[in-house]
Amino acid sequence: MELTVKIIDTRDLPATDPGRLGKMDVIVTYQLDAFRTYLVTLPKETFSEERLKEAIKKDMTEREKWVGKELKIT
């Protein structure tokens, strides 16, 4: 899967995971097109372009599992 994404924003914020209290995370907002904008969160201490690419690929793979799925709500 080859995909081009546009990085819209990055923010350093305190981690919310209880196991990472006192550490920082990088929140990255990325966009596929005008209608699809998503976020990924990575630990600041291991943040790199390569890890960001991996996180976006994982995020998109998970999203693709749900595309086209129909759910019956009763």
Secondary structure, DSSP 8 states (H G I E B T S, - for coil): -----EEEEEEEEE--SGGGTT-EEEEEEEEEETTEEEEEEEEGGG--HHHHHHHHHHHHHHHHTTTT------
